[in-house]
Amino acid sequence: MATDYPYNGRLSRWEEVADGLVIVGVQATDEPFPFAPGQYATLGLMGDVKLVQRPMSISSSADDLSEYEFFIRLVPQGGFTPLLWQIGVGDPINIKGPKGKFLLQEDGRRCLFVATGTGLAPFMSMIDTLRARGEQRDIWLLHGVSYEHDLAWREELTELAATAAAGGFPLHYAATISRPDEAGGWTGLTGRVERVLDAHLDEHGLTRDNTTIYLCGNPEMVSAVEEIADRRGFDPEHVRKELYWPKGRTH
Ligand SMILES: Cc1cc2nc3c(=O)[nH]c(=O)nc-3n(C[C@H](O)[C@H](O)[C@H](O)COP(=O)(O)OP(=O)(O)OC[C@H]3O[C@@H](n4cnc5c(N)ncnc54)[C@H](O)[C@@H]3O)c2cc1C
């Protein structure tokens, strides 16, 4: 990998969540850019001949620009992530932002956040930013992953949700895993998010009249949840979405 590109950031943190799944920090070496929670940045690394750039949702609070945090899955056949897995903390990286319109709506409605995999990232930024600002929003977060070990921030989210009843930040957190290990003792929800969503909506009284749904991650999940929301009479304006790749494209 060529390194003589005029980079404007450096990799400041690398935390492995599971094999091929990391939380990373990037510090701007230029003036940091402000962003709104839910927005993304473009990260870039020099490939053999040119800068390879990919959009990545920012997972950290919009009130702390000392380091931008990202939650990234390695796509072994991909163009960018294998380059990222070759660098180390302290190495240069390009960062551009902010971009994107996947933003919290000021509509006074309940928020249902539905994420698959790394699609949790913008929701972490929204939750951390609201908390940092002392703003309360009624949030139901449903995170779907393949394996239990992919549940990043599970402990933190579980602890935060446990304080809600005692007047803490009003977060309800549920995780579902589609490939439970029978010996692993998982007692939570199983199956893809779209399989558990109807029951989740009914159980928590989340309706077209009181809730805005935010979807982020895998495009098949986004389409499936859009269908459920449509069937339940949600106005499309109350179903916001961020697709991480075009529908129908898989490696
Ligand atoms: C607005 C936006 C925000 C994004 N935010 C994130 C983020 O926070 N974290 C993140 O890991 N990715 C995110 N992505 C996807 C990211 O831009 C890259 O596509 C991904 O990192 C793979 O890059 P690559 O060059 O290695 O593979 P590419 O050559 O770009 O190959 C892309 C293919 O890899 C698969 N793929 C892409 N992203 C993922 C993923 N996250 N998990 C599993 N399979 C995937 C898809 O099949 C896709 O067609 C985001 C995409 C968009 C459009």
The ligand as a MOL file (V3000), in Angstrom:
LIG
                    3D

  0  0  0     0  0            999 V3000
M  V30 BEGIN CTAB
M  V30 COUNTS 53 58 0 0 0
M  V30 BEGIN ATOM
M  V30 1 C -24.0460 5.6190 4.2200 0
M  V30 2 C -23.2230 4.3680 4.4570 0
M  V30 3 C -22.6930 4.1440 5.7280 0
M  V30 4 C -21.9530 2.9780 5.9540 0
M  V30 5 N -21.4800 2.7510 7.2100 0
M  V30 6 C -20.7980 1.6020 7.4750 0
M  V30 7 C -20.3530 1.3170 8.7940 0
M  V30 8 O -20.5860 2.0600 9.7420 0
M  V30 9 N -19.6530 0.1490 8.9700 0
M  V30 10 C -19.3890 -0.7240 7.9530 0
M  V30 11 O -18.7520 -1.7670 8.1930 0
M  V30 12 N -19.8250 -0.4760 6.7030 0
M  V30 13 C -20.5010 0.6580 6.4330 0
M  V30 14 N -20.9160 0.9450 5.1580 0
M  V30 15 C -20.4610 0.0560 4.0820 0
M  V30 16 C -19.0790 0.5490 3.6250 0
M  V30 17 O -19.1830 1.7570 2.9210 0
M  V30 18 C -18.3620 -0.4630 2.7100 0
M  V30 19 O -19.2050 -0.8740 1.6750 0
M  V30 20 C -17.9220 -1.6790 3.5100 0
M  V30 21 O -17.0550 -1.2650 4.5560 0
M  V30 22 C -17.1630 -2.6640 2.6360 0
M  V30 23 O -16.1260 -1.9790 1.9800 0
M  V30 24 P -15.1260 -2.7140 1.0340 0
M  V30 25 O -14.5230 -1.7270 0.1250 0
M  V30 26 O -14.1730 -3.5490 1.8540 0
M  V30 27 O -16.0360 -3.6990 0.2190 0
M  V30 28 P -16.7810 -3.2870 -1.1390 0
M  V30 29 O -15.8580 -3.5260 -2.2610 0
M  V30 30 O -17.3790 -1.9290 -0.9770 0
M  V30 31 O -17.8850 -4.4070 -1.1470 0
M  V30 32 C -19.1450 -4.0770 -0.7190 0
M  V30 33 C -19.9250 -5.3510 -0.4820 0
M  V30 34 O -19.6080 -5.8640 0.8050 0
M  V30 35 C -20.7890 -6.1810 1.5210 0
M  V30 36 N -20.8340 -5.2830 2.6940 0
M  V30 37 C -20.6490 -3.9460 2.7020 0
M  V30 38 N -20.7240 -3.4400 3.9550 0
M  V30 39 C -20.9240 -4.4730 4.7490 0
M  V30 40 C -21.0730 -4.5900 6.1530 0
M  V30 41 N -21.0020 -3.5290 6.9800 0
M  V30 42 N -21.3040 -5.8270 6.6610 0
M  V30 43 C -21.3630 -6.9010 5.8510 0
M  V30 44 N -21.2220 -6.8550 4.5010 0
M  V30 45 C -21.0050 -5.6520 3.9610 0
M  V30 46 C -21.9340 -5.9640 0.5620 0
M  V30 47 O -22.2770 -7.1930 -0.0090 0
M  V30 48 C -21.3920 -5.0530 -0.4800 0
M  V30 49 O -21.9350 -5.2450 -1.7400 0
M  V30 50 C -21.6920 2.0680 4.9070 0
M  V30 51 C -22.2200 2.3200 3.6330 0
M  V30 52 C -22.9870 3.4440 3.4170 0
M  V30 53 C -23.5660 3.6700 2.0400 0
M  V30 END ATOM
M  V30 BEGIN BOND
M  V30 1 1 1 2
M  V30 2 1 2 3
M  V30 3 2 2 52
M  V30 4 2 3 4
M  V30 5 1 4 5
M  V30 6 1 4 50
M  V30 7 2 5 6
M  V30 8 1 6 7
M  V30 9 1 6 13
M  V30 10 2 7 8
M  V30 11 1 7 9
M  V30 12 1 9 10
M  V30 13 2 10 11
M  V30 14 1 10 12
M  V30 15 2 12 13
M  V30 16 1 13 14
M  V30 17 1 14 15
M  V30 18 1 14 50
M  V30 19 1 15 16
M  V30 20 1 16 17
M  V30 21 1 16 18
M  V30 22 1 18 19
M  V30 23 1 18 20
M  V30 24 1 20 21
M  V30 25 1 20 22
M  V30 26 1 22 23
M  V30 27 1 23 24
M  V30 28 2 24 25
M  V30 29 1 24 26
M  V30 30 1 24 27
M  V30 31 1 27 28
M  V30 32 2 28 29
M  V30 33 1 28 30
M  V30 34 1 28 31
M  V30 35 1 31 32
M  V30 36 1 32 33
M  V30 37 1 33 34
M  V30 38 1 33 48
M  V30 39 1 34 35
M  V30 40 1 35 36
M  V30 41 1 35 46
M  V30 42 1 36 37
M  V30 43 1 36 45
M  V30 44 2 37 38
M  V30 45 1 38 39
M  V30 46 1 39 40
M  V30 47 2 39 45
M  V30 48 1 40 41
M  V30 49 2 40 42
M  V30 50 1 42 43
M  V30 51 2 43 44
M  V30 52 1 44 45
M  V30 53 1 46 47
M  V30 54 1 46 48
M  V30 55 1 48 49
M  V30 56 2 50 51
M  V30 57 1 51 52
M  V30 58 1 52 53
M  V30 END BOND
M  V30 END CTAB
M  END
